[in-house]
Amino acid sequence: MTKLKDIADETGFSIKTVSRAIHDHPDIKKETKEIIMEVVRKRGFTPNWAAQSLRNQKTNTIGYIIPNITNGFFSEIGIAIDAFFREKGYSTLICFTSDSRENEIESIRSLLAKNIDGIILAPIGNKGEFIDEIPNLADTPLVLIDNRLSGPPRNYVLQDNEGNSRRLTVHILDHGHKKIGFITGPLEESSSRERFLGFCNALEDAGVRYDESLVRTVDWEIHSGYEATKDLFDHKGNARPTAIIYGNTQLLLGGYKALREKDLSIPQDVAVASFEHPDIIDALSPCPTTLEKVEKRIGIAAAEMLLSLIETKEKIPRQEILIPSQLIIGESCGCSIRSQNT
């Protein structure tokens, strides 16, 4: 079995330098690390994390808690988080809450019982009191993504929901639409509420009257986007929308199905735009106008923040990072260019 001493002997560096290179210590030069890591890979060397955990009082494990795995947004963030921490010698434990606060609390308690080193949480709703009521959580590094909670300042990595929503809405307005439908998630969630606010502000800036009858707040699932879209056109007394903005990909997919069943063409009869741009979007026809993918950027930013909290012994000020998105122009709004950044 290869040991640190074997790698040190072959590379000519000290055992301490080899160990620091393996652990990506910032004091090790890039050239030195490349030489050492080449030998590490050649010999198939695997550090004994268990022994190090006993010495350092760390488990080299972090937790990732999300509402569900069917939402590709959280899956792609998780892939970025796991890849980041894997390089640092950490394992990632994933918990699914199924949009249940009870499951969310139980997941946190379960991870704390395993003495994990930190948690990245995509919380449900906007009430944050439960965070402060869970024993030992205050002493565990915690980063929140996707949704802002009530209560004291916390560590967040979030999308710039308001700015992104304004950007989408302005694009639709620029095509001359004034009867714009807006289908999003529950307004109890900050991500949905901020998107709704960006939509309303863009209408106000353009001098377009807000029409409550064109707005639907539902859960984030495909069937909800389907039902909400049908309702926009079935509801008696409603002015039919000439454009619809969807709050996420699931709602968009349901909307595409409903519009097909209504025999409405995109964009000739209804213009469409949506948040998020997972790979499945490129399979839709016409290809929708969306916002660029930010999942990897969110995952890396959250992982970097959590690692900093884990490695910093002194308490540091709470941080909040907003991740903006650029438009990806498709064919669903009437644009002549299929896809370009603006």
Residue pairs with C-beta under 8 A, 6 or more apart in sequence:
2 43
2 44
2 45
4 15
4 18
4 19
5 15
6 43
7 18
7 36
7 39
7 40
7 43
7 45
8 14
8 15
8 17
8 18
10 39
11 18
11 35
11 36
11 39
13 21
13 32
13 35
13 36
17 28
17 32
17 36
18 36
20 27
20 28
21 28
21 32
21 33
21 36
21 37
22 36
22 37
22 40
22 47
23 88
23 89
24 33
24 87
24 88
39 45
47 89
49 60
49 89
52 58
52 60
53 59
53 60
58 117
58 310
59 114
59 115
59 116
59 117
60 89
60 90
60 91
60 117
61 90
61 91
61 92
61 93
61 114
61 115
61 116
61 117
62 81
62 85
62 90
62 91
62 92
62 93
62 116
62 117
62 118
62 119
62 120
62 306
62 310
63 92
63 93
63 94
63 95
63 107
63 108
63 111
63 116
63 118
63 119
63 120
64 78
64 81
64 82
64 92
64 93
64 94
64 95
64 119
64 120
65 94
65 95
65 96
65 97
65 104
65 107
65 108
65 111
65 119
65 120
65 121
65 122
66 74
66 77
66 78
66 94
66 95
66 96
66 97
66 122
67 74
67 96
67 97
67 98
67 99
67 122
67 124
68 74
68 96
68 97
68 98
68 99
69 75
69 94
69 96
71 220
71 248
71 250
72 249
72 278
72 280
73 146
73 248
73 249
73 276
73 278
73 295
74 122
74 146
76 278
76 293
76 295
76 296
76 299
77 122
77 145
77 295
77 296
77 298
77 299
77 302
78 92
78 94
78 299
79 296
79 299
80 295
80 296
80 298
80 299
80 300
80 303
81 92
81 120
81 299
81 300
81 302
81 303
82 92
84 299
84 300
84 303
84 304
84 307
85 91
85 92
85 303
85 307
86 92
88 307
90 117
93 111
93 114
93 116
95 107
95 110
95 111
96 103
96 107
97 103
97 104
97 107
97 124
99 124
99 219
100 124
101 124
101 125
101 130
104 121
104 123
104 124
104 130
105 130
105 134
108 119
108 121
108 134
108 137
109 134
111 119
112 134
112 135
112 136
112 137
112 140
116 140
117 140
117 141
117 310
118 140
118 141
118 142
118 143
118 306
118 307
118 309
118 310
119 140
119 141
119 142
119 143
119 306
120 142
120 143
120 144
120 145
120 302
120 303
120 306
121 142
121 143
121 144
121 145
122 144
122 145
122 146
122 147
123 131
123 144
123 146
123 147
123 149
124 147
124 189
125 147
125 186
125 188
125 189
126 147
126 148
126 149
126 150
126 188
126 189
126 190
126 193
127 149
127 150
128 149
128 150
128 151
128 152
128 154
129 150
129 151
131 137
131 142
131 149
131 151
131 154
132 138
132 151
132 152
141 306
141 309
141 310
142 154
142 155
142 309
143 155
143 156
143 157
143 302
143 305
143 306
143 309
144 154
144 155
144 156
144 157
145 156
145 157
145 158
145 298
145 302
146 158
146 159
146 191
146 298
147 158
147 189
147 190
147 191
148 156
148 158
148 190
148 191
149 190
152 318
153 318
153 320
154 318
155 305
155 309
155 318
155 319
155 320
156 319
156 320
156 321
157 298
157 301
157 302
157 305
157 320
157 321
157 323
158 190
158 191
158 320
158 321
158 322
158 323
159 191
159 294
159 298
159 322
159 323
159 324
159 325
160 322
160 323
160 324
160 325
161 190
161 191
161 194
161 195
161 198
162 194
162 195
162 197
162 198
162 201
163 198
163 322
163 324
164 195
164 198
164 275
164 291
164 324
164 325
165 194
165 195
165 196
165 197
165 198
165 199
165 202
165 245
165 275
166 198
166 199
166 201
166 202
167 198
167 291
167 325
167 326
167 327
168 199
168 245
168 273
168 274
168 275
168 289
168 291
168 327
169 180
169 198
169 199
169 202
169 203
169 245
170 202
170 206
171 273
171 289
171 327
171 329
171 333
172 180
172 243
172 245
172 271
172 273
172 333
173 180
173 202
173 203
173 206
173 208
175 243
175 271
175 333
175 334
177 242
177 243
177 271
178 208
178 209
178 242
179 211
179 214
179 239
179 240
179 241
179 242
179 243
180 199
180 203
180 208
180 214
180 241
180 242
180 243
180 244
180 245
181 214
181 215
181 216
181 229
181 232
181 241
181 243
181 244
181 245
182 196
182 199
182 214
182 215
182 216
182 244
182 245
182 247
183 215
183 216
183 218
183 225
183 228
183 229
183 232
183 244
183 245
183 246
183 247
183 251
183 255
184 192
184 195
184 196
184 215
184 216
184 217
184 218
184 246
184 247
184 248
184 251
185 191
185 192
185 217
185 218
185 219
185 220
185 247
185 248
185 251
186 192
186 217
186 218
186 219
187 193
187 196
187 217
192 217
192 247
195 247
195 275
196 215
196 217
199 245
200 210
203 209
203 210
204 210
211 239
213 235
213 237
213 238
213 239
214 232
214 238
214 239
214 241
216 228
216 231
216 232
218 224
218 225
218 227
218 228
218 251
220 247
220 248
220 250
220 251
221 250
221 251
221 254
222 250
222 251
222 253
222 254
222 257
223 254
224 250
224 251
224 254
225 246
225 250
225 251
225 252
225 253
225 254
225 255
225 258
226 254
226 255
226 257
226 258
227 254
227 258
228 251
228 254
228 255
229 244
229 254
229 255
229 258
229 259
230 258
230 261
230 262
232 238
232 240
232 241
232 244
233 240
233 241
233 262
233 264
241 270
242 270
242 271
243 270
243 271
243 272
243 273
243 333
244 255
244 270
244 271
244 272
244 273
245 272
245 273
245 274
246 252
246 255
246 272
246 273
246 274
246 275
247 274
247 275
248 274
248 275
248 276
249 274
249 275
249 276
249 277
249 278
249 280
249 281
251 274
252 272
252 274
252 288
253 280
253 284
255 272
256 266
256 272
256 284
259 266
259 269
259 270
259 272
264 270
266 272
266 286
266 288
266 332
267 286
267 331
267 332
267 333
267 334
271 332
271 333
271 334
272 288
272 289
272 332
272 333
273 288
273 289
273 290
273 332
273 333
274 281
274 288
274 289
274 290
274 291
275 290
275 291
276 290
276 291
276 293
277 290
277 291
277 292
277 293
277 328
278 293
281 287
281 288
281 290
286 330
286 331
286 332
287 330
287 331
287 332
287 338
287 339
288 330
288 331
288 332
289 327
289 328
289 329
289 330
289 331
289 332
289 333
289 335
290 327
290 328
290 330
291 325
291 326
291 327
291 328
292 325
292 326
292 327
292 328
292 341
294 323
294 324
294 325
297 323
298 323
301 321
301 323
305 319
305 321
308 316
309 316
326 341
326 342
327 341
327 342
328 339
328 340
328 341
329 335
329 337
329 338
329 339
329 340
329 341
329 342
330 338
330 339
331 338
